[in-house]
Amino acid sequence: MNYTILVTGSAYGTQNSSTAFLFSKSLITMGHILNSVFFYFDGVLNANYISQSPIDEFDLIKGWRSLNKKYNVQLYVCSSAALRRGIVEDDNTSNILKKGNLSPCFQLSGLLELGNSINLSDRLIQF
C-alpha cells in the first residue's frame, strides 16, 4: 500500500510527531511505500534546524532527516505555515538573519504537493 503522512503537531511538546515518525518507520519496515511526509500547522517546527533536544533524548528532527536519507522519503513543509512560525530557507533570510533555519532534507512546498501525494496514495494518515 502507498501512504502519505500528514504531521500537524510540533516536534516537541506533543506525541503527534514522534508517533508519526515511528509509524512512518514501521510502514517502510513492513514493505509499504511512503510517498511523502507533509508538515503542516505546528508540524512545520519539525523542520527547525536550530531546535535542539537534550543529549539523553531522541533527536526527532535528526530522525526525520535519517528517514529521508536512508529511504528517500520526501519531507515537505508547508511554506506559508513555516513562514508564520519563523522557518525560512537561506535564500529568504532578512538582514537580521544571516542564515535560514530550514533543516537539510526538508523542502518548502505548497498544498499542491500534499494534494499530489494524496492522489498517489491509498491512505492518508494524520498525526
N, C-alpha and C positions, 0 to 999 in steps of 0.2 A: 504494500500500500504506500501511497505518496502522502506526505504530511506537510503542512505549513504550521508553524508555531507562532502565535501572537503573544508577546510579552508586554503587559501593561504595568507591572509592578517594578519598583526601583530595585537596584542591586542589593541593597541592604535595608533592613527595617521591616520587610515583609518576606513571606515564603514564596511568593509568586515566581521570582526569577530563579531561585535555587531549585525549585520544583520543576520549572520549565527546562532548566539545564539538565537535571537528572533524567527527566522524561526524554529529552532530545537524545541524550547519550544512549539510553536504553533502546530507543527506536532504531538507531544505527546498529547497535549490537545485535538486535534481533533481525536485521536484514531488511528493514523498511527503508524507504527513501525519504530523506528530509530535504524538501525543496529549499526551504529557507526559514530563517527566524526573523520576524519583523518586530522591532521595538517601537512601542507607541506610548503616549502619555508619559507617566513617570518611568516607564520601561526604558526610555532613552538614556537614563542615568547609568545603565549597564555599559554604555559606550564612553564614559568619562575616564579618560586616561589618567587623570591626576587623583582619582579616587584610590585610596589605599586601604587594604584590610590589615588587621593585626597579624603579626607573623604566625600566630598559633591558630589562625582561622583559614579556611579555604578561600582563595582569591577567585571569586566568581568571574570577574572581568577577564582574568587570565584564562580561566576555564573556557569561556566563550571563544576567546582567541585560539585556543588549542583545538577546539571543535572545528573552527574554520580551517586551520592549517592542516590538521590530520585527516579530516573527512571532506574538505572543500564545501562546507556548509556556508551558504551566503548569509551574512548578518546585515540586515537592512535596518536603518534608523530613520524614522520619520523626521524629515528636515525641519518642518515647522515646529513640531514638539521639541526637538533638540534645541532650536534657536531660543524658544521660550524658556528653556531650562539651562541656558548657557553653554551648550555643547556646540563647538564650532570647529571647522576644518582650519588647517593652516592658511589656506587662501582667503578665508573670510574673517581674519582677525582684525581688530581695530588698532588704533595707536596705543591703546593701553596694553593689549596682549601682544606678545612677540611671537607666540606660537599657539596654535589651536590645541584643544584638549580632546578631540575625537580620537579614540583609541584605534591603533592599527587593526586591520581586518574588518572593521565596521565601515559600512558605506551609507552616506546620507542618501535618502531617496524619498519619493512621494508615495501617496496611497495607491497610485497606479501600479507600482511594483508589488504591493500587497495583493491587489486585485489579480494581477498576472499569476502570482504564485498560488493563490487560492484556486484559480482556474485550472492549474496543472495538478492540483491535489485532490485526493479522495476525502481527506479530512482536514479541517482547521481546528486546532486546539488552542484555546486562550488561557493564559495564566495571568 
